[in-house]
Amino acid sequence: MDAAIMLIMAVYAVIGGLSTLYLLFSMPAVFAWKCYRKAKYHIALSN
């Protein structure tokens, strides 16, 4: 029983870590893409 709980906790820790890494890298990438579009095509940042 105790080993099963530890395994479930480890799986959830990996899932949480992967989603955090995704957000860590995707948010600056989206912001950089919006800044690129603003500079090249003069599109508003909110679009």
Backbone bond lengths (Angstrom), bond angles and torsions (degrees), N, CA, C in turn:
res aa  C-N    CA-C-N  psi(-1)  N-CA   C-N-CA  omega(-1)  CA-C   N-CA-C  phi
1 M - - - 1.454 - - 1.522 110.39 -
2 D 1.321 116.56 -45.07 1.458 120.56 -177.98 1.527 111.46 -66.68
3 A 1.332 116.75 -37.14 1.464 120.66 179.44 1.524 110.64 -68.09
4 A 1.319 117.33 -35.82 1.464 120.91 178.34 1.518 110.71 -65.49
5 I 1.303 117.00 -40.88 1.466 121.06 178.58 1.525 110.24 -65.10
6 M 1.306 117.52 -41.44 1.465 120.78 178.11 1.523 110.81 -64.81
7 L 1.318 117.98 -38.07 1.457 121.65 178.09 1.529 110.69 -65.48
8 I 1.311 116.92 -43.75 1.465 120.71 177.55 1.523 110.53 -62.36
9 M 1.321 117.38 -41.82 1.472 120.75 178.37 1.522 110.62 -63.51
10 A 1.311 118.23 -39.60 1.461 121.61 179.29 1.527 110.82 -65.77
11 V 1.309 116.85 -40.77 1.470 120.53 178.77 1.526 109.89 -63.41
12 Y 1.314 117.63 -45.33 1.455 120.51 179.15 1.526 111.92 -66.53
13 A 1.311 118.11 -32.77 1.466 120.75 176.19 1.522 110.80 -65.51
14 V 1.331 117.48 -41.26 1.465 121.20 177.68 1.520 110.36 -65.15
15 I 1.324 117.48 -44.46 1.468 121.01 178.98 1.523 110.37 -60.86
16 G 1.313 117.73 -44.68 1.460 121.13 178.64 1.517 112.33 -64.49
17 G 1.307 116.95 -39.06 1.458 120.65 178.74 1.512 112.33 -66.57
18 L 1.325 117.11 -40.36 1.466 120.51 179.65 1.521 111.34 -67.02
19 S 1.331 117.40 -41.58 1.463 118.86 178.92 1.526 111.02 -67.35
20 T 1.315 117.79 -34.36 1.459 120.96 176.82 1.522 110.86 -66.57
21 L 1.323 117.59 -42.63 1.466 120.63 177.47 1.518 111.68 -63.67
22 Y 1.336 116.92 -38.37 1.461 120.51 177.75 1.527 110.32 -60.53
23 L 1.312 117.10 -47.36 1.466 120.34 179.16 1.516 111.38 -66.10
24 L 1.305 117.42 -36.75 1.460 121.48 -178.89 1.522 111.29 -61.63
25 F 1.327 117.59 -37.71 1.458 120.61 -178.09 1.530 113.51 -93.93
26 S 1.322 118.57 -28.73 1.462 119.38 -175.31 1.524 112.81 -79.04
27 M 1.321 118.73 -36.18 1.466 119.87 -178.57 1.523 112.42 -63.45
28 P 1.327 120.70 -48.45 1.470 118.83 175.64 1.523 112.57 -63.80
29 A 1.325 118.38 -32.14 1.465 120.67 178.93 1.523 110.60 -66.42
30 V 1.316 117.83 -41.57 1.464 121.02 177.89 1.525 109.97 -65.43
31 F 1.318 117.30 -42.71 1.465 120.49 179.10 1.529 110.64 -63.24
32 A 1.318 117.87 -41.69 1.462 120.79 178.35 1.526 110.58 -64.90
33 W 1.330 117.36 -39.79 1.459 120.70 178.12 1.524 111.18 -63.59
34 K 1.340 117.20 -40.45 1.462 120.73 178.20 1.527 110.91 -66.01
35 C 1.323 117.66 -39.24 1.462 120.51 177.66 1.526 110.95 -66.38
36 Y 1.319 117.19 -38.11 1.464 121.37 176.75 1.523 110.67 -62.10
37 R 1.326 116.66 -46.50 1.468 120.31 179.08 1.521 111.32 -64.03
38 K 1.344 116.43 -36.50 1.462 120.34 178.61 1.528 109.95 -64.13
39 A 1.318 117.00 -42.62 1.467 120.72 -177.33 1.527 111.28 -72.95
40 K 1.325 118.14 -39.11 1.452 120.08 -174.08 1.538 113.20 -85.76
41 Y 1.330 116.50 -43.77 1.461 120.20 -172.77 1.530 113.71 -110.40
42 H 1.325 118.41 -2.31 1.470 124.41 -178.84 1.532 111.28 58.19
43 I 1.333 114.95 43.49 1.456 121.78 176.59 1.529 108.15 -95.54
44 A 1.332 116.89 142.08 1.460 120.55 -179.85 1.538 110.62 -61.93
45 L 1.320 116.66 149.18 1.469 120.95 -179.83 1.519 112.42 -67.82
46 S 1.319 118.09 -23.25 1.455 120.53 -177.11 1.529 113.16 -78.79
47 N 1.303 118.77 -11.05 1.473 121.50 -179.53 1.495 111.17 -85.42
